[in-house]
Amino acid sequence: MTDGEFDAALDDALALANEAVAAGARRDPAGGSYGLYGPSRANGAGDAYRASGRDDARRVTPADGAARGAVPGNGSGTGEAPPAPADTPGPSAEIPVAPSPWPAARDIARRAASGPLPPETAALGDALGRTLAAPLAALTDLPSFDTSAMDGWAVSGPGPWHLDDAVGILAGHAPAAPLSDGHAIAIATGARVPAGATAVLRSEHGEVRERSDGRPRLHALRPASPGQDIRPRGQECRRGDDLLAAGALVTPAVLGLAAAAGYDELITHPRPRVDVFVLGDELLRHGLPHEGRIRDALGPMLGPWLHALGAEAAAPRHLADDPDTLYAAIAGSRADVVITTGGTAAGPVDHVHPTLRRLGSEVLVDGVEVRPGHPMLLARITPHRHLVGLPGNPLAAVSGLLTLAEPLLRTLSARRAPAAYRTPLWSSVHGHPRDTRLVPVGYRDDERYGLMAEPLHFHGPAMLRGIAAADALAVIPPGGGDRGTEVDLLELPWSADWSPPGAAHGPTGGAE
């Protein structure tokens, strides 16, 4: 059994064990607190990592790696690597000391890029999902003139009032003349209030009656207090006021605010450009699985997911299991980030590591202590271009996406980190002896604990059924957690504001 087969079997066994626990077993909380670095009541591997001060750039030569049981091309630290091409540059033969602890890998990914992409000007229609590179200051007062908040009549002084014009003032039309005391004029919502008006009387609060001389008069059914239903100029902001700070995400509401404040374009950090290369001769793009071939689940999923993470992803390219094809695709890409699926282990058709050596790339993360997804990797192709290698199993690829791609893309796009939340587990979850586990969970309410995270079934490395129904991924430390144990959550990017309902359970500030 290969290392990859062993790990997949272990993950499947853990998934089955958790399904058994979720079906019946319920244990009381053990009382310990679990964080991103493991149990707080013991100094685990994550604490040792922090205490050591190990820098992510530390590397060893192939000889040193062999002494530690690590070989180039194998993130798990065991097995045999495929031979490197003859033109492999010397420095790229170095490898990281060992697979990175999960929180350390995320931090390395966050710091892999030197900073956000350079700002550029974008039309309002192109700015959605970008990040403001400069504060949004009002270019005009809002509203820019006294405005009627209701359909009705602009009135001057106490009533009853003489009606001056049967047509009245419509939105977008300027009043012809100031309003005299004792007079009124019909007005529409959003129309400019004429000078001299003291209030707007709502249409349902007034009644027009004809006098004996045939001239109409307006009577108030309810009193119209001074300033009633008039939005005064500058009520929302004055010209020059800061509306939003740099770093704010451009949402549909921000686009509306910017337009109202007078903007036609915004200075933003662009979305990072991403190329997705789906590897595997066994993958089908249409129809049902047959003759040993399976449907590609990652191609349809990754583009929208990357878009939700702030990237601009091209349509995925499906590549054959051929080293020269992969080399040409990566070398020819001009994207800020290249994402590959599969090929990160050390099997006969796993060509990502040899290709990175052939390109002279610097491997920053080579394997992560997380299940599923431990063979993931992060490399710097050039000073300003990176590659994230995702495992081929679908849920393992999601793990890699949120572990390495999300922090990297967040830095490049200048997005703020999502709030960190800790939520009690609804039921016990078995843990890996050494590695962090990422388990799909849904939210449930409990009389004792309030909002809780319920582990979902079907969370093996090749399964998507669990994550498709999930609200988040729970970060399970080594050793697992009992019912009631608080765990950190990775919110899914389409969750509202990346925060679960019942915000009283967070934030803790401990995610990053």
ChimeraX attribute file (.defattr): number of C-alpha atoms within 10 A of each C-alpha:
attribute: neighborCount
match mode: 1-to-1
recipient: residues
	/A:1	7
	/A:2	11
	/A:3	16
	/A:4	16
	/A:5	10
	/A:6	11
	/A:7	19
	/A:8	20
	/A:9	15
	/A:10	17
	/A:11	21
	/A:12	19
	/A:13	13
	/A:14	19
	/A:15	21
	/A:16	16
	/A:17	14
	/A:18	23
	/A:19	19
	/A:20	12
	/A:21	17
	/A:22	18
	/A:23	11
	/A:24	9
	/A:25	12
	/A:26	14
	/A:27	14
	/A:28	11
	/A:29	17
	/A:30	11
	/A:31	11
	/A:32	15
	/A:33	15
	/A:34	22
	/A:35	18
	/A:36	22
	/A:37	23
	/A:38	24
	/A:39	21
	/A:40	13
	/A:41	10
	/A:42	10
	/A:43	12
	/A:44	15
	/A:45	16
	/A:46	23
	/A:47	15
	/A:48	12
	/A:49	16
	/A:50	12
	/A:51	10
	/A:52	9
	/A:53	8
	/A:54	11
	/A:55	11
	/A:56	18
	/A:57	13
	/A:58	11
	/A:59	16
	/A:60	16
	/A:61	18
	/A:62	15
	/A:63	12
	/A:64	15
	/A:65	19
	/A:66	14
	/A:67	10
	/A:68	14
	/A:69	14
	/A:70	25
	/A:71	27
	/A:72	27
	/A:73	32
	/A:74	24
	/A:75	28
	/A:76	23
	/A:77	21
	/A:78	17
	/A:79	19
	/A:80	13
	/A:81	19
	/A:82	19
	/A:83	9
	/A:84	18
	/A:85	12
	/A:86	7
	/A:87	10
	/A:88	16
	/A:89	14
	/A:90	10
	/A:91	12
	/A:92	18
	/A:93	22
	/A:94	20
	/A:95	26
	/A:96	23
	/A:97	20
	/A:98	21
	/A:99	23
	/A:100	24
	/A:101	22
	/A:102	25
	/A:103	20
	/A:104	24
	/A:105	25
	/A:106	24
	/A:107	16
	/A:108	21
	/A:109	27
	/A:110	23
	/A:111	15
	/A:112	24
	/A:113	20
	/A:114	11
	/A:115	15
	/A:116	20
	/A:117	19
	/A:118	11
	/A:119	16
	/A:120	12
	/A:121	14
	/A:122	17
	/A:123	13
	/A:124	19
	/A:125	10
	/A:126	13
	/A:127	24
	/A:128	19
	/A:129	23
	/A:130	25
	/A:131	26
	/A:132	25
	/A:133	24
	/A:134	16
	/A:135	17
	/A:136	22
	/A:137	19
	/A:138	22
	/A:139	18
	/A:140	17
	/A:141	19
	/A:142	21
	/A:143	19
	/A:144	19
	/A:145	17
	/A:146	20
	/A:147	22
	/A:148	27
	/A:149	20
	/A:150	20
	/A:151	19
	/A:152	22
	/A:153	27
	/A:154	31
	/A:155	31
	/A:156	25
	/A:157	19
	/A:158	17
	/A:159	17
	/A:160	19
	/A:161	22
	/A:162	20
	/A:163	20
	/A:164	16
	/A:165	10
	/A:166	9
	/A:167	9
	/A:168	19
	/A:169	23
	/A:170	16
	/A:171	14
	/A:172	10
	/A:173	11
	/A:174	12
	/A:175	17
	/A:176	10
	/A:177	9
	/A:178	12
	/A:179	21
	/A:180	17
	/A:181	16
	/A:182	16
	/A:183	22
	/A:184	28
	/A:185	25
	/A:186	21
	/A:187	29
	/A:188	23
	/A:189	18
	/A:190	21
	/A:191	22
	/A:192	25
	/A:193	31
	/A:194	24
	/A:195	15
	/A:196	16
	/A:197	24
	/A:198	22
	/A:199	22
	/A:200	30
	/A:201	30
	/A:202	24
	/A:203	17
	/A:204	11
	/A:205	14
	/A:206	18
	/A:207	13
	/A:208	15
	/A:209	13
	/A:210	10
	/A:211	9
	/A:212	7
	/A:213	6
	/A:214	8
	/A:215	11
	/A:216	17
	/A:217	18
	/A:218	22
	/A:219	18
	/A:220	18
	/A:221	13
	/A:222	11
	/A:223	13
	/A:224	20
	/A:225	13
	/A:226	15
	/A:227	13
	/A:228	17
	/A:229	21
	/A:230	22
	/A:231	22
	/A:232	17
	/A:233	15
	/A:234	15
	/A:235	13
	/A:236	13
	/A:237	19
	/A:238	19
	/A:239	14
	/A:240	13
	/A:241	15
	/A:242	14
	/A:243	16
	/A:244	17
	/A:245	13
	/A:246	16
	/A:247	18
	/A:248	20
	/A:249	23
	/A:250	19
	/A:251	14
	/A:252	13
	/A:253	10
	/A:254	18
	/A:255	20
	/A:256	13
	/A:257	17
	/A:258	22
	/A:259	15
	/A:260	17
	/A:261	23
	/A:262	14
	/A:263	18
	/A:264	13
	/A:265	16
	/A:266	25
	/A:267	20
	/A:268	29
	/A:269	27
	/A:270	26
	/A:271	26
	/A:272	24
	/A:273	19
	/A:274	25
	/A:275	23
	/A:276	25
	/A:277	23
	/A:278	25
	/A:279	25
	/A:280	20
	/A:281	14
	/A:282	15
	/A:283	18
	/A:284	16
	/A:285	13
	/A:286	9
	/A:287	8
	/A:288	9
	/A:289	14
	/A:290	10
	/A:291	6
	/A:292	7
	/A:293	13
	/A:294	16
	/A:295	15
	/A:296	20
	/A:297	16
	/A:298	18
	/A:299	19
	/A:300	12
	/A:301	13
	/A:302	21
	/A:303	20
	/A:304	14
	/A:305	17
	/A:306	22
	/A:307	18
	/A:308	14
	/A:309	24
	/A:310	26
	/A:311	25
	/A:312	20
	/A:313	22
	/A:314	15
	/A:315	14
	/A:316	19
	/A:317	14
	/A:318	19
	/A:319	17
	/A:320	17
	/A:321	19
	/A:322	14
	/A:323	17
	/A:324	11
	/A:325	14
	/A:326	20
	/A:327	17
	/A:328	11
	/A:329	16
	/A:330	23
	/A:331	13
	/A:332	9
	/A:333	13
	/A:334	13
	/A:335	20
	/A:336	21
	/A:337	27
	/A:338	23
	/A:339	23
	/A:340	28
	/A:341	25
	/A:342	25
	/A:343	24
	/A:344	27
	/A:345	29
	/A:346	26
	/A:347	17
	/A:348	10
	/A:349	18
	/A:350	22
	/A:351	25
	/A:352	25
	/A:353	26
	/A:354	24
	/A:355	23
	/A:356	25
	/A:357	24
	/A:358	18
	/A:359	18
	/A:360	19
	/A:361	22
	/A:362	23
	/A:363	23
	/A:364	23
	/A:365	30
	/A:366	28
	/A:367	28
	/A:368	28
	/A:369	25
	/A:370	29
	/A:371	28
	/A:372	31
	/A:373	29
	/A:374	30
	/A:375	32
	/A:376	33
	/A:377	31
	/A:378	25
	/A:379	22
	/A:380	20
	/A:381	21
	/A:382	13
	/A:383	11
	/A:384	15
	/A:385	17
	/A:386	26
	/A:387	29
	/A:388	24
	/A:389	30
	/A:390	28
	/A:391	26
	/A:392	26
	/A:393	21
	/A:394	24
	/A:395	27
	/A:396	27
	/A:397	26
	/A:398	25
	/A:399	25
	/A:400	29
	/A:401	24
	/A:402	19
	/A:403	26
	/A:404	27
	/A:405	27
	/A:406	21
	/A:407	26
	/A:408	28
	/A:409	26
	/A:410	23
	/A:411	21
	/A:412	28
	/A:413	29
	/A:414	25
	/A:415	22
	/A:416	13
	/A:417	14
	/A:418	17
	/A:419	19
	/A:420	18
	/A:421	24
	/A:422	25
	/A:423	25
	/A:424	22
	/A:425	27
	/A:426	26
	/A:427	25
	/A:428	23
	/A:429	26
	/A:430	18
	/A:431	19
	/A:432	19
	/A:433	10
	/A:434	16
	/A:435	23
	/A:436	27
	/A:437	27
	/A:438	27
	/A:439	29
	/A:440	27
	/A:441	25
	/A:442	18
	/A:443	18
	/A:444	13
	/A:445	13
	/A:446	10
	/A:447	6
	/A:448	8
	/A:449	14
	/A:450	13
	/A:451	21
	/A:452	26
	/A:453	29
	/A:454	26
	/A:455	26
	/A:456	21
	/A:457	21
	/A:458	20
	/A:459	26
	/A:460	25
	/A:461	25
	/A:462	17
	/A:463	16
	/A:464	19
	/A:465	15
	/A:466	19
	/A:467	22
	/A:468	9
	/A:469	13
	/A:470	20
	/A:471	24
	/A:472	26
	/A:473	25
	/A:474	26
	/A:475	24
	/A:476	30
	/A:477	29
	/A:478	23
	/A:479	17
	/A:480	21
	/A:481	25
	/A:482	21
	/A:483	20
	/A:484	24
	/A:485	25
	/A:486	26
	/A:487	24
	/A:488	27
	/A:489	26
	/A:490	24
	/A:491	22
	/A:492	20
	/A:493	20
	/A:494	11
	/A:495	12
	/A:496	10
	/A:497	11
	/A:498	18
	/A:499	21
	/A:500	21
	/A:501	11
	/A:502	11
	/A:503	12
	/A:504	11
	/A:505	17
	/A:506	15
	/A:507	16
	/A:508	11
	/A:509	11
	/A:510	13
	/A:511	19
	/A:512	14
